[in-house]
């Protein structure tokens, strides 16, 4: 669900036998080294959802605090993702990758020993900063390490499949860990994985010489401020009151930081995103689609995790329950490349979103008319929805990369993933607001499914109107 690249890349022709020999076994180990970071981050991100009830009970964390635990990671991840790629160019991709892993590892240790909700949230912020540094540089190292185009395409496809699979199994892994060892084990498990990834990267990955490019710390700082203030408003609004002085100050800070950022980006010589991309309607629409998909998907995951646990399921059974829902995205991802190869990118992108919106509307109707809807029925419809959206996600990513071309590929990939992370942040915060505002699950579920239906329908409309690509 969170792949930067997708299985669409793996549709390239298979490499020559000589190339196949060249990537075994050293190439496979190199690939695993570069995948460790993102796989670890994705398992951690989705596994935390199965531990929410245990965290709330153990640390006396309210719902708003749980939202911060999930969104704290996403906040710094999204806000610093663009800067992470630029820092990798300035300090060298391998050094940036290893440094990012070290920061993520340190943040994981702080999460595991956190004495309260505030300390846990602060440690999650640190984890997100580390992920923002190692994530873009893992793909950069993949590109530099495998110089043959066909081998690289195969490696990127395999890397994407591994990342997608890690997203799917995250809730189950989290459920097993929490059930057997407690919620802190979700973070402790990152320690051996992180150390292994750092050691392998230092030993196997070649040094990439720095290629300094301008980095506007002021622009990135304004972006962080805008996102942080927006997060505060969305998460604390139901708790403090939407007209309270802190909320009004947060709203003002969000608008002011966003306005200053836009004004600065229009004037400076080297903006965060190339102006050629910002002026492209297909690029803008595809990025907005990424935002809407993640808003619906991660908001849904957060709310349903709490719903399943509210029905009496422990962490392990929550993981089992959520596994089909998450695996459905992976099934759609694997199917997308074949469909796109036959009919082009636009049809699977538009069709997947349209079907996702329709299934969201079905869920809304079922939740409205059947307050005690059987879990099996709900999950069956969610699986259909997520398979359809899973087909759309690789087509969306490939659309962005096709529009950007080689000249802007790094900036485009970073922008898409930053927008997707911001969508996840907003989606979780929005579901937290729904939980606060509506006391009963019979009211919460229809609203949540309605939000998903609207998000997918809006994304389909954007694609229909603005994305026009040749087959």
C-alpha positions in Angstrom: 0.0 0.0 0.0 2.9 2.3 0.6 5.3 1.5 -2.2 7.1 4.4 -3.7 7.5 2.5 -6.9 5.1 -0.3 -7.9 5.0 -3.6 -9.6 4.3 -1.7 -12.8 8.1 -1.3 -13.0 8.5 -5.1 -13.0 6.7 -5.5 -16.2 10.0 -4.8 -18.0 11.3 -7.7 -20.0 13.2 -10.3 -18.0 17.0 -9.8 -17.9 19.4 -11.8 -20.0 20.8 -15.0 -18.5 24.1 -13.3 -17.8 22.3 -10.5 -16.0 20.4 -13.1 -14.0 23.6 -14.7 -12.9 25.0 -11.3 -12.0 22.3 -10.6 -9.5 22.7 -13.9 -7.6 23.5 -14.3 -4.8 25.2 -10.9 -4.1 22.4 -9.0 -5.8 19.7 -10.6 -3.8 21.5 -9.8 -0.5 22.0 -6.2 -1.7 18.3 -6.0 -2.5 17.4 -7.3 0.9 19.7 -4.7 2.5 18.0 -1.9 0.7 14.5 -3.2 1.5 15.1 -3.7 5.3 14.6 -0.1 6.1 11.3 0.4 4.4 10.0 -3.1 5.3 10.8 -2.4 9.0 9.1 1.0 8.8 6.0 -0.3 7.1 5.6 -3.3 9.5 6.0 -0.8 12.4 3.5 1.6 11.0 0.7 -0.9 10.5 1.6 -3.1 13.5 1.1 -0.2 15.9 -2.6 -0.2 15.1 -3.1 -3.6 16.7 -1.4 -2.3 19.9 -3.5 0.8 20.4 -5.8 -0.7 23.0 -2.9 -2.1 25.0 -1.0 1.3 24.8 -4.1 3.2 25.9 -4.6 0.8 28.9 -1.0 0.6 29.9 -0.1 4.3 29.6 -3.6 5.8 30.2 -3.6 7.4 26.8 -6.9 8.9 25.5 -8.2 8.7 22.0 -6.5 12.0 21.0 -3.2 10.6 22.4 -3.6 7.5 20.3 -4.0 9.6 17.2 -0.8 11.4 18.1 1.0 8.0 18.5 0.0 7.1 14.9 0.2 10.6 13.3 3.4 11.6 15.1 5.3 9.2 12.9 3.5 10.3 9.8 3.9 14.0 10.5 7.7 14.1 10.4 7.8 11.4 7.7 5.7 13.5 5.4 7.2 16.8 6.3 10.8 15.8 5.9 10.5 13.3 2.9 11.4 15.9 0.3 14.3 17.2 2.4 15.5 13.6 2.9 16.2 13.2 -0.8 18.0 16.5 -1.0 20.1 15.6 2.0 21.0 12.3 0.4 22.4 14.2 -2.6 24.4 16.5 -0.3 25.9 13.9 2.0 25.9 10.8 -0.2 23.0 8.3 -0.6 24.7 5.4 1.4 25.7 7.7 4.3 22.1 9.2 4.4 20.6 5.7 4.3 22.7 4.4 7.2 22.1 7.6 9.2 18.4 7.3 8.6 18.4 3.7 9.9 20.3 4.8 13.0 17.8 7.6 13.7 14.9 5.2 13.2 16.6 2.6 15.4 17.2 5.1 18.2 13.6 6.3 18.0 12.4 2.7 18.2 14.3 2.2 21.4 12.8 5.3 22.9 9.3 4.1 21.9 10.0 0.7 23.6 11.0 2.3 26.9 8.5 5.2 26.8 7.0 5.9 30.3 4.0 7.8 29.0 2.0 8.9 26.0 3.9 12.1 25.5 7.3 10.4 25.4 5.9 7.7 23.1 4.7 10.4 20.7 8.0 12.3 20.8 9.8 9.0 20.0 7.4 8.4 17.1 8.4 11.8 15.7 12.0 10.7 15.7 11.1 7.5 13.9 9.4 9.5 11.2 12.5 11.7 10.7 14.7 8.6 10.3 12.3 7.1 7.8 12.2 10.3 5.8 16.0 10.1 5.4 16.4 6.4 4.5 13.4 5.9 2.4 14.2 8.1 -0.7 17.8 7.1 -0.6 17.1 3.4 -0.6 15.7 3.8 -4.1 18.5 6.0 -5.1 21.0 3.3 -4.0 19.0 0.7 -5.9 19.4 2.7 -9.0 23.1 3.2 -8.6 23.8 -0.4 -7.5 22.1 -2.1 -10.5 23.3 -0.4 -13.6 21.7 -2.7 -16.1 18.3 -1.4 -17.0 16.6 -4.8 -17.1 18.2 -6.0 -13.8 17.2 -2.7 -12.2 13.6 -3.1 -13.3 13.5 -6.6 -11.9 15.0 -5.5 -8.6 12.7 -2.5 -8.3 9.7 -4.8 -8.9 10.9 -7.3 -6.3 11.6 -4.4 -3.9 8.1 -3.1 -4.4 6.5 -6.5 -3.8 8.5 -7.0 -0.6 7.3 -3.6 0.7 3.7 -4.2 -0.3 3.8 -7.6 1.4 5.2 -6.0 4.6 2.3 -3.6 4.7 -0.2 -6.5 4.4 1.4 -8.6 7.2 2.0 -5.7 9.5 -1.2 -6.0 11.6 -0.7 -9.8 11.9 2.9 -9.4 13.0 1.9 -6.7 15.4 -0.9 -8.9 16.8 1.4 -11.8 17.4 4.1 -9.7 19.0 1.6 -7.8 21.3 -0.1 -11.1 22.2 3.1 -12.9 23.1 5.4 -10.2 24.4 3.4 -7.0 25.0 3.1 -3.8 22.9 6.6 -2.7 23.5 7.9 -5.6 21.5 6.5 -4.0 18.4 9.4 -1.5 18.7 12.0 -3.7 20.2 11.9 -6.0 17.2 13.3 -3.1 15.1 16.6 -3.2 17.0 18.1 -6.4 15.5 16.6 -5.5 12.1 18.0 -2.0 12.2 21.5 -3.1 13.3 21.5 -5.8 10.6 20.4 -3.3 7.9 23.2 -0.8 8.9 25.9 -3.5 9.0 24.9 -4.9 5.6 24.6 -1.4 4.0 28.1 -0.5 5.3 29.5 -3.8 3.9 27.7 -4.3 0.7 26.4 -1.0 -0.7 28.9 1.0 -2.7 29.6 4.6 -1.8 27.7 7.2 -3.9 29.5 10.5 -4.3 27.6 13.5 -3.0 26.0 15.7 -5.6 25.1 18.9 -3.8 22.0 20.7 -4.8 20.3 23.7 -3.3 18.3 22.9 -0.2 15.9 25.6 1.2 15.8 25.1 4.9 13.4 27.9 5.2 10.9 26.4 2.8 11.1 23.0 4.4 10.8 24.6 7.9 7.6 26.4 6.8 6.3 23.0 5.5 7.0 21.3 8.8 5.3 24.2 10.7 2.2 24.1 8.5 1.8 20.3 8.9 2.5 20.4 12.6 -0.1 23.1 13.2 -2.6 21.3 11.0 -2.1 18.1 12.9 -2.6 20.0 16.2 -5.9 21.5 14.9 -7.3 18.2 13.6 -6.3 16.1 16.6 -7.0 18.4 19.4 -10.0 20.2 18.0 -12.5 17.7 19.4 -10.8 17.8 22.8 -10.2 21.5 23.3 -13.1 22.8 21.3 -13.0 24.2 17.7 -13.4 27.8 18.9 -10.9 27.6 21.8 -7.9 30.0 21.8 -5.3 27.3 21.2 -7.3 25.9 18.2 -7.7 29.4 16.7 -4.0 30.0 17.1 -3.3 26.7 15.4 -5.5 27.5 12.5 -3.8 30.9 12.1 -0.4 29.3 12.2 -1.4 26.7 9.6 -2.7 29.4 7.2 0.2 31.7 7.8 2.9 29.1 7.3 1.2 27.7 4.1 0.8 31.2 2.7 4.4 32.1 3.3 5.6 28.8 1.8 3.6 29.3 -1.4 4.8 32.9 -1.7 8.4 31.9 -1.1 8.3 29.0 -3.6 7.0 31.3 -6.3 9.9 33.7 -5.8 13.0 31.6 -5.1 15.3 30.2 -7.9 15.2 26.6 -6.7 11.8 25.7 -5.3 11.2 22.4 -3.5 9.3 21.1 -6.5 10.2 22.1 -10.1 7.8 24.5 -11.6 7.4 22.3 -14.7 5.7 19.7 -12.5 3.5 22.1 -10.6 2.1 23.4 -13.9 1.2 19.9 -15.2 -2.5 19.0 -14.6 -1.9 15.3 -14.8 0.8 15.5 -12.2 -1.3 17.6 -9.8 -4.3 15.3 -10.2 -2.3 12.1 -9.6 -0.8 13.6 -6.4 -4.2 14.7 -5.2 -5.3 11.1 -5.9 -2.5 9.8 -3.7 -3.5 12.0 -0.9 -7.2 10.9 -1.1 -6.3 7.2 -1.3 -4.2 7.3 1.8 -6.6 9.5 3.7 -9.3 6.9 3.2 -7.1 3.8 3.6 -5.2 4.7 6.7 -8.2 6.4 8.3 -10.1 3.2 7.7 -7.3 1.1 9.2 -7.1 3.2 12.3 -10.9 3.2 13.0 -11.4 -0.5 12.2 -8.5 -1.5 14.4 -10.2 0.2 17.4 -13.6 -1.1 16.3 -12.4 -4.7 16.2 -10.8 -4.3 19.6 -13.9 -2.6 21.0 -15.8 -5.8 20.0 -13.6 -7.8 22.4 -10.8 -9.0 20.2 -7.3 -9.0 21.6 -4.3 -7.9 19.6 -3.7 -11.3 18.0 -7.3 -11.7 16.8 -7.3 -8.1 15.6 -4.2 -8.9 13.4 -6.0 -12.0 12.0 -9.1 -9.9 11.3 -7.3 -7.1 9.5 -5.0 -9.4 7.5 -7.4 -10.0 4.6 -8.2 -6.3 4.4 -4.5 -5.4 4.1 -3.6 -8.3 1.8 -6.3 -7.1 -0.6 -4.1 -4.1 -1.5 -1.2 -6.4 -2.3 -3.4 -8.6 -4.6 -4.5 -5.5 -6.4 -0.9 -4.3 -6.7 0.2 -7.5 -8.3 -2.7 -7.4 -10.8 -2.2 -3.8 -11.8 1.0 -4.3 -13.9 -0.7 -6.8 -16.2 -3.8 -4.8 -16.6 -1.8 -1.6 -17.4 0.4 -3.4 -19.9 -2.7 -4.3 -21.9 -5.0 -1.3 -21.6 -2.7 1.6 -20.5 -2.6 3.4 -17.2 -5.7 5.5 -17.2 -8.3 2.8 -17.3 -7.0 0.8 -14.2 -6.5 4.0 -12.3 -10.0 5.3 -13.1 -11.7 2.0 -12.9 -10.1 1.0 -9.6 -11.1 4.3 -7.9 -14.6 4.1 -9.3 -15.1 0.6 -8.0 -13.5 1.6 -4.7 -16.0 4.5 -4.4 -18.9 2.2 -5.2 -17.9 -0.4 -2.6 -17.5 2.5 0.0 -21.1 3.5 -0.8 -22.2 -0.2 -0.3 -20.5 -0.2 3.1 -22.2 3.0 4.0 -25.6 1.6 3.2 -24.9 -1.7 5.0 -23.6 0.1 8.1 -26.6 2.4 8.1 -29.3 -0.3 7.7 -27.5 -3.0 9.6 -26.0 -1.5 12.8 -25.0 -5.0 13.9 -23.6 -6.0 10.5 -21.7 -9.3 10.7 -17.9 -8.8 10.6 -17.5 -11.3 7.8 -19.9 -9.3 5.5 -18.1 -6.1 6.3 -14.7 -7.5 5.6 -15.8 -9.1 2.4 -16.9 -5.8 1.0 -13.8 -4.0 2.3 -11.6 -6.7 0.6 -13.4 -6.0 -2.7 -12.9 -2.2 -2.2 -9.2 -2.6 -1.3 -8.4 -4.9 -4.3 -9.9 -2.3 -6.6 -8.0 0.5 -5.0 -4.9 -1.7 -5.0 -5.1 -1.9 -8.8 -5.3 1.9 -9.0 -2.2 2.6 -6.7 0.6 1.3 -9.1 -1.1 3.0 -12.1 -1.2 6.2 -10.1 2.5 6.0 -9.3 3.4 5.1 -12.9 1.3 8.0 -14.1 3.3 10.4 -11.9 6.6 8.9 -13.1 5.6 9.0 -16.8 4.5 12.6 -16.6 7.7 13.6 -14.7 10.1 11.8 -17.0 13.7 11.1 -16.2 14.5 14.8 -15.6 12.2 15.1 -12.6 11.7 11.5 -11.5 13.3 11.9 -8.0 11.3 15.1 -7.2 8.1 13.5 -8.5 8.5 10.3 -6.4 9.3 12.3 -3.3 6.3 14.6 -3.9 3.9 11.8 -4.4 4.9 10.0 -1.3 4.9 13.1 0.8 1.3 13.8 -0.4 0.3 10.2 0.5 1.8 10.5 3.9 0.0 13.8 4.5 -3.2 12.0 3.4 -2.6 9.3 6.0 -2.0 11.9 8.6 -5.3 13.7 7.8 -7.2 10.4 7.5 -6.2 9.2 11.0 -6.9 12.6 12.5 -10.3 12.8 10.8 -11.3 9.4 12.2 -10.1 10.5 15.6 -12.6 13.4 15.3 -15.3 11.0 14.3 -14.7 8.8 17.3 -14.8 11.9 19.6 -17.9 13.4 18.0 -20.0 10.2 17.8 -20.4 8.1 20.9 -21.7 4.9 19.3 -20.1 2.7 16.7 -23.5 2.4 14.9 -23.0 6.1 14.0 -19.2 6.1 13.6 -19.0 3.3 10.9 -21.5 4.9 8.4 -19.6 8.2 8.6 -16.2 6.5 8.2 -17.4 4.5 5.2 -19.0 7.6 3.8 -15.7 9.5 4.0 -14.0 6.6 2.1 -16.6 6.6 -0.6 -16.4 10.3 -1.1 -12.6 10.2 -1.1 -12.4 7.5 -3.8 -15.2 9.2 -5.8 -13.4 12.5 -5.7 -10.1 10.9 -6.8 -11.9 9.2 -9.7 -13.4 12.5 -10.8 -9.9 14.1 -10.7 -8.5 11.4 -12.9 -11.4 11.5 -15.3 -11.1 15.3 -15.8 -7.4 15.9 -15.7 -5.4 12.7 -16.3 -5.0 12.0 -20.1 -2.3 9.6 -21.1 -1.6 7.6 -24.2 -1.7 3.8 -23.9 
